[in-house]
Amino acid sequence: MRTLAVLIFTAFTSFAIAQDSAVIKKNDKLEIKVSGEEDMTGALTVGSDGFVSVNYIGRIKVGDLNVDDAATRIRAELIKKRYFVDPQVSLNITSAAKLFFTVIGQVNKGDTFEFPADGKIDLMAAIGRAQGFNKIANPSKVTIKRAKGGAKETYDTKKLTDPVPIFPGDVVEVAESRF
């Protein structure tokens, strides 16, 4: 019996570790459970400000935290407000929000594209998603307008030696060549 309990704990811990490293983003759908408390079990949606509304504590910021840290924050708030002495809080992402980037200008198929499942893409792969440069493109003048902070960065893709990461909301613009 003890061996079975250890195996179940190990399996649960392995799953939890995979979930724990996931970062919560706006519009993610979450499931919260507090052991033995039916009114604390349910679905949550992360707002555009990173907050969720949790029974007994109201609004609490979980956006940009990993799942484990968010559960710890909720647990601490439940203890602080004296609703529970030792609540066992679990939190899971049930549906991750989709992330997008845009490629425009002198490419074969400019559009807004969804990030790959691993959440990572670089400049050249983004241009590849737009089916590459068209005939009048200037690969030496590719600009990224960053969604976060609004900075503009220009690259000569012929001289790139390292991948240039693209982040959610970024806009990649390929300039026209001057014949």
C-alpha positions in Angstrom: 0.0 0.0 0.0 2.8 2.4 0.9 4.5 1.7 -2.5 1.2 2.5 -4.3 1.0 5.8 -2.4 4.6 6.7 -3.4 3.9 5.9 -7.0 0.7 8.0 -7.1 2.5 10.9 -5.4 5.4 10.6 -7.9 3.0 10.6 -10.9 1.2 13.6 -9.5 4.4 15.5 -8.8 5.7 14.8 -12.3 2.5 16.3 -13.8 2.6 19.2 -11.4 6.2 20.0 -12.4 5.2 20.3 -16.0 2.3 22.6 -15.1 4.3 24.6 -12.5 6.7 26.0 -15.1 3.8 27.3 -17.3 3.5 31.1 -17.1 0.0 32.4 -16.8 -1.0 35.0 -19.5 -3.9 37.3 -20.0 -7.0 35.5 -21.3 -5.8 32.1 -20.1 -8.5 29.8 -18.7 -7.6 28.3 -15.3 -9.1 25.7 -12.9 -8.7 26.3 -9.2 -9.3 23.7 -6.5 -9.0 24.0 -2.7 -9.0 20.6 -1.1 -12.2 19.9 0.7 -13.9 23.2 -0.3 -16.4 22.8 -3.1 -17.2 26.5 -3.3 -13.5 27.1 -4.1 -13.4 24.8 -7.1 -14.1 26.2 -10.5 -13.0 28.0 -13.6 -11.3 31.3 -13.7 -10.4 33.6 -16.7 -7.4 35.8 -16.5 -8.3 39.4 -17.4 -6.3 41.7 -19.7 -4.8 43.2 -16.5 -3.5 39.8 -15.2 -6.1 39.5 -12.4 -8.6 36.8 -11.6 -11.6 36.9 -9.2 -11.3 34.2 -6.5 -14.1 33.4 -4.0 -13.4 34.9 -0.5 -10.5 37.1 -1.6 -11.8 38.9 -4.7 -9.3 40.1 -7.4 -5.8 38.9 -7.2 -3.0 39.2 -9.8 -1.7 35.9 -11.2 -0.6 37.1 -14.7 3.1 36.6 -15.5 3.5 34.2 -12.6 4.1 30.5 -13.1 1.2 28.2 -12.0 2.9 27.2 -8.7 3.7 30.8 -7.7 0.1 31.8 -8.5 -1.3 29.0 -6.3 1.1 30.0 -3.5 -0.1 33.6 -3.8 -3.8 32.6 -3.6 -3.0 30.2 -0.6 -1.2 33.0 1.2 -4.1 35.4 0.7 -6.6 32.9 2.0 -4.5 32.4 5.1 -4.0 36.2 5.5 -7.7 36.9 5.3 -8.2 34.1 7.9 -10.7 32.0 5.8 -8.6 28.9 6.1 -5.8 27.7 8.3 -3.9 25.4 5.9 -5.6 25.5 2.5 -4.3 23.1 -0.2 -4.6 25.1 -3.4 -4.0 23.7 -6.9 -4.2 25.7 -10.1 -4.0 24.4 -13.7 -4.2 26.1 -17.0 -7.0 24.5 -18.9 -6.8 26.6 -22.0 -3.9 28.8 -22.9 -4.6 32.1 -24.7 -3.3 32.3 -28.2 -0.4 34.6 -29.0 0.1 36.4 -32.3 2.7 38.3 -34.3 2.3 40.1 -37.7 4.4 40.2 -40.8 3.7 42.9 -43.4 5.4 44.7 -46.3 7.3 43.0 -49.1 6.6 39.3 -48.3 4.5 36.9 -50.3 1.7 36.5 -47.8 1.7 39.1 -45.1 -0.7 38.4 -42.2 -1.1 37.9 -38.5 0.2 34.5 -37.4 -0.2 32.4 -34.3 2.8 31.5 -32.3 4.0 27.9 -32.5 3.0 25.6 -29.6 6.4 26.1 -27.8 5.8 29.9 -27.8 9.1 30.6 -29.6 9.8 32.0 -33.1 12.6 34.1 -34.5 12.7 36.7 -37.3 13.6 34.4 -40.2 11.0 31.8 -39.2 8.4 34.6 -39.0 9.3 35.7 -42.5 9.1 32.1 -43.5 5.5 32.0 -42.2 4.7 34.8 -44.6 6.1 32.6 -47.4 9.4 34.6 -47.6 10.4 37.8 -49.3 8.7 38.8 -52.5 10.5 40.0 -55.7 10.8 43.6 -54.6 11.8 43.0 -51.0 14.8 44.6 -49.4 16.2 41.8 -47.0 18.7 44.4 -45.7 16.0 46.5 -44.2 13.6 44.5 -42.0 12.1 46.4 -39.1 10.5 44.9 -35.9 8.1 47.1 -34.0 8.1 45.7 -30.5 4.6 45.5 -28.9 6.2 45.9 -25.5 7.6 49.4 -25.2 7.1 50.3 -28.9 10.8 50.2 -29.8 11.7 49.8 -33.5 14.7 47.6 -34.4 16.0 47.3 -38.0 18.0 44.3 -39.2 19.9 43.3 -42.3 18.8 39.7 -42.6 21.7 38.9 -45.0 24.1 39.5 -42.1 22.3 37.9 -39.2 24.5 35.5 -37.2 22.2 34.8 -34.3 18.4 34.3 -34.2 16.4 37.5 -33.4 13.4 36.5 -31.2 9.9 37.7 -32.0 7.6 38.3 -29.1 3.7 38.4 -28.9 2.2 41.4 -30.6 5.4 42.3 -32.5 5.1 43.6 -36.1 7.7 42.7 -38.6 7.9 44.9 -41.7 10.0 44.2 -44.8 10.9 47.3 -46.8 10.8 47.6 -50.5 14.0 47.5 -52.5 15.2 50.7 -54.3 16.1 49.4 -57.7 
